[in-house]
């Protein structure tokens, strides 16, 4: 098994304590940089009642209040548009002339934010990380990679310079061009690898025989890199995609374009390996999602990830509440021997539901239901009759039964699913059965909720 290493070569010969000391030094410098160059951060430190130079360690820093979240970021962005004529926010720390690339969140929960605004140094850091990820996935200079995401202003476009930096040619086909276009360009260009969401990867498995008359395995990909959804961490989903494509699938994440983590070349999923600890504190800083109080780090700990930049020029983040609920593993990877932190995304704090006092994440429900394949397809929708997070019991869940499932056996299957959900997720839902293929699958991120309010 090939071991994942850190992107910055010097880190690979350092102890964990030495890496922590390096991160601490970079954090202190980043705080001073933000304070000198951003009115937003000057005001935040004044509100807290502390100057950056008074903070001497990461542990002291983790005790500070949250300094940024999506609502504050949008307010900061609006103020900078009103006062300075740009959308990069009052936390912007360089000249607009120095911006190399800007990309936004999708804006599905509000006005898009330009979190992925990168100066040349920022894009250089990210590109080095992307290049290494491709190298690990055995994508080499001169290869072609099918890149099927929402293109243009959206966040995934920030990795395109890194693909080119690796000497790899991106065949970038916007998902909005449709399934037929993606499959046609895959057939014409014969890529070595592909990057897309897990939803699109599963969608193409179904549609390729209908549209181009071949299986996705006929593309002969050597690697598939997926992002944006909780899917590859579900063993049944990982196995389905790998068997269909005939290659390894790698799960990756690039929080606000400031760091990178990806899974290793293992049959079992051991989380995404954080290969850029000198770029960002992620995922070392965790808080309780309700109280926002700091949580101690230990193997298997679960909490909300707090983003803090360590080496960012354009829009550095200090203690930004991400909304991502993650599980962090501190022990050596059983698969590849990587000694750094590994992370598995559990859910989103804004997706969390409260049912009879229990906190329930949709991803946990999907993970349990997917274990019943092939009796179910794995597609679900959680039906909400009122605005979350509180749900009046029973929680309603639409579940697709498998194409070969005898409907006379659904009652027995339903009881098994309910019992497993009761034991593992602490919820006993009302299951609404749907025929195979009736819950529409998105080519980007498949929605988890069906809202009736």
N, C-alpha and C positions, 0 to 999 in steps of 0.2 A: 504494500500500500504506500503510495506517495504521500509524504508528509507535507502539509501546508506550512509555509514559513511566513514571516512578516515581510511586508513590502520593502521597508527600509532595512537594508542588509545588516547594518550595525546592531539592530535590535536582536538579531538571531543568536548573538553570542553574549547577550546580557541576561542577567537574572531577572526574575519578576520584580524584585525590590529595586533593582537599577532602572528598570523600565518605569516603575512607579515614580521614582525620583525625577526621571526625565520628564514625565508627564506633568509633574508638579512644577518644575521650572518653566515649562512651556505655558502652563496655565497662568502662572503669575505674570508672565510677559504678555499673554493674550489679554488679561484683565486690564493691565496698564495701557495697552494699545487701544482697547475699546474705550477706556475712560478719556484718553487724550483726543480721540477722533470722533466721538459720537455724543451728541447732546442727550440722546435717549439714555445711554448708559451712565452719563454724568448724573442725570436726574434719578435714575434707579439707585445708584449707590448712595446718593443723598437721602433718598427715602428710607433706605435701610439703616443709614446712620454709620456708614463705614467707608473708608477709602481703600482702594485695591491694595495699596502697599501694606495695609494692616493685616491682610489675610496671608497667613504663612504656610498653609498646607491645603491639600485637597479635602481633607476631612473638615477643616474649618469652612472651606468653600461650600461643601455639601450641606452645611447647616443654614446657608443663606436662604431667604425666601425665593420662590420662583420669580424669575425676572422677565420671562417671555412665554407667551402662549399664542395660539392662533388669533384670538380676539385682540390681544395687545399688538400682535404683528400687523393685523389689518388696520388698527388705529394708527400705528406708526407709519404705515404705508400711506394712509390718507393724509396725514399731516405733512409728509414729505412731498406729496403731490401738490398740496395747497401752498406750501411755503417755498419749495425748491423746484417744482416742475418735473420730478421723477418719482417712480413708484417703488424705489428700493428701500424706503423706510428711513426713519430718523436714527435707526441703529446702523445705517450704512456708514462705513468707516474709510472710504477712499473717494477719489474723484470719479464722477460718472464717466470721464474719459478713459479710466482704467478698467472699465468693465469689459471682459473678453466675451462672456456669454451670459445670457439670462434665460431662465426657464421657470415655469410656475407649477404650482399644484393644480389639480384638475378643477378646483372650484366647485366641486359637487356639494359642498356644505356651506357655501358662501362665496364671497368675492375671491378670485384667485390671488395668491400671494407669491411674490417673486423671491421665494426662499432660496432658489437655485441660481443666485446671482454670483458670478465667479470672476475674480480678477485672474490675470495670467498665472500667478503663482498657485492660485486655488485650482485652476484647471490642470496645471502641471501635476499637482499632487494627486488629484482624482484620476488623471490619465495614467499615472504610474501604477495606481492600484488596479484599474481596469485592465491594463496590459498584463499585469501579473495574473489576474483571474483567468484571462484568456489563455495565457501560457500554461497555467495549471490544468485547464480543461483541454490541453493539447490542440489549441487553435494557434497556428503558426503564421509568421509573416508570409504574405502571398496567398493566404486562404481567403475565402469569402464567407461572410456570416449574414444570414437572413435576419434582419432587424425589424420586427413587426410590432411596433408600439404606436401610440398617438404621437405623431411627429410635429415639428415646428416649435411652438412655445412651451411644450410640456416637458416635465422633469426628466423623463428617460432620454431626451435628446442630449442631456449633459454628458452622457457616456459615449456619444459618437466620436468626439475628439480622441478619447482614450482608445477606441477601437482602431482608429486611423494611426494613432501613435504606435500601436502594436504592429503596424504594417499589414493590418487586416482590412479588407474591403467590405464595408457594410452595404448590404443590399437592403436599403431602408424602404420598406413598403408600409405606408400608413395603414393602420387597421381600418380606418374609415373608407379605404378603397374597396374593402369587402373581401370575403373569403376567396372568391374566384381569382382575384388579382394576386393575393398572397400565394396561393397554390401555383398559379401560372408562373410567377417570378421564381418561386422555388424550383420548379421544373426546368425553367430556362437557364438559370444561373448556376445550378448545382452547388449550393453552398456546403461548406464543411460543417458548419454549426448553425444554430439559430438562437435568437433571443426573443422572448415573448412572455405573456402572462400564462400561468397554468390553465386558465379558462380557455384561452385561444389554443393552447397545445391540445387540450381535450377536444375542442370543437373541430380542429383539423383532422383528428383521428376519425371522427364520424363523417366529415364532409368530403375528404379526399377521394374515397371510392366513388361517390356520387358525381363529383365535379370533374375530376381528371382521370378517373378510372384506375387509380393506383392506390396503394397503401402508403401511409407516411413513412413506413420503413424503407420504401423504395428511394427515398431521398438520400439514404446512406449517410446520415448525419453522424458525426463523431461525438457531438456534445449538444445538449440543449440547456440553455441558461434561462431560468424563469424568475420573475420578480412580481411583487405587488399584491400577492394573496397568500393566505394561509392554506397551503395545499400540499407541497412537497413533504412537509413534516408529517403528513398523514400517510402511513405505510402503504395503504391500498391505492392511493392516488399516485404516489411515487412509482410503485410497481406497475400500475396500468400504463403510465406514460413511458417508462423505460422499456417495457416489453413492446409497446406499439411502435416506438421509434427505433428500437434496437440500439440505444446508446444511453450513456449516463446523463441524468438530469441534475443540474446544479441549482440550488436555491440561493439567491443573493439579495442583498439589501444595501442601499446607499443613502443613509440618513442625511437629508438636506444637502446632498452632494458633498458632504464633508468627511466621510469615512466610508469604508467598504467592509463587508463581511460576506462569506460564501461557504457553502457546504463542501465537504471533502468527497473524495472518490471512494465512497463506501456503500455497500449494499444497504446498510442501515443508516438512518438519518440521525446524525449527532449534533444538529444545530449548525448555524452559520458561524464560521471562524472569523474573529475580528482581527484582520491583518494590518490595520493602520492605527495602532494605539497612540501614535505620535501625532495624529491628525485631529483627534476628537476624544473626549472622555468616554464616549459610548462604548459599552453599556455599563460602565462602572458606577454611574450615579443613578440610583433607583429611589423612587418614593412610593409611599402608599397612595394609590390613585384617588382615594377619598380625602385624606387629611393633608396630602402633599408633604408629609414628614419623611425624612430620610430613612432608608431601610439599610441595615447592615448587609454587606456582601458575603455570601457563602454559596456553596455549590447547590444549585437547584432553586435558588431564591427567585421569587416572582414579584414584579412591581412595575410601575410605570417608568419607562426610560426617559431620562432627562438629558437633553442634548447640550453639550458645551464644546465649542471649538477650541482647538489648541494651536492652530497654525493657519488662520484664515484672515484674508485681507479685506474682502468686499463687505460681506454681511455676516460677521462672526456672531454666533449665538452663545449667550451665557445663561445657563440654567433655564433652558426652554423646555416646558412641559410638552412632550411629544404626543401624548395620547396613546402611544403604543404600550400595551401590556406585554412584557417579555419575561421569559425565564432565562436566567444566566447560569452557565456551567463554568466552574472555576478549575475543575480537575482536568488532567490531560485527556485529550480526545481518545476514546477507546478504539476508534477506527484508524486514525492516521498518526497519532502521537503529538499533535499540536498542543503546545503548553499554555497558550494564551486563553483569553476568555472566548466562550462560545455563547451564542444567543439563539433562542427560539421564540418567535412571535406567537403569543397566546391569543391576542385579540386587540380590539380598540376600546379605549375607555368610553368613547361615545357610542359604541355598539352594545355596551353592557346592559343587560336587562336585570331587573329585580323581580323575582317571582317568589312569593311567600317568604320574603326576607333573604332569599339566597341570590347571590350574584351569579348570573348565567351569561356566558359568552357564546355567541352563535358558532364560533369555530369549534368549541368543545362539543356542541350538539352535532355538528357536521362530522366531526372526527368519529364519534360513536356510531352514527348511522352508516357511515361509509364502511365500517367493519362488516356490515351485512351484505356487501356485494358478493355475488351477482344478483341476489334477490332484490336489491335496490340499485339504482344507477349511481347514487351518491349526490344527486341534485336535490337541494331542499330550498324552501323559502319559509321564513318565520313570518307569520301573519300578525300584524299589529292593528288592533282596533282603536288604540289610543296612543298618544305620544309617549315614547319611552322616557325614562328607564323602567317605570313601574308597569307591571302587567297584571291585569286581573285574571286569576287562574280560571281555566287551564290555559297554558301557553299553546297556541295553535301552530303546528308545523306541517307544511305541505311536503310530502315525500314522494319521489318518483319510484314506482316499483319497476323491477327489471323487465326487459322485453319478453323473457321466457318464463316469467313468474305466473303461476296459476292463481287467478284472483280468489279462488276458493280457499287458498292458504294464507290470505292476507291477515286474517284475524290472529292466527297463531304467530305470524311474523310480527305483527303490531305489539302483541303482548311481550315478546322477547325484546323488542327495541325499547319499549317503555321501561321494562325492568332494568335494562342496562343503563339507560339514561338516569333512572332513579338512583342507581348505585353510584354512578361515576360523575354525574353532573348535578345531582340533587334536584331534579325536576321531572315530573311525570306529565308529558304534554298530551294534548289531543292531536292525533295524527290524521291528516287529511290525505288520502291516497290519490296520486295522479299517475296516469299512464306514462310509460317511458317516452321521453322526447317532448313532453308538453310544457315543461318549465324551461323557458327560453334561456340559452346560454350566451353570455356576452362574449365578444371578442377582446374586450379590455378586462375590466373587473366585473365579475358576475355579482349582481346585487343579492344581498342576503335577506333583506326585508321586503315584504309586500305590505304597503301601508294603506289601510282602509279608513283613515281619519282625515 
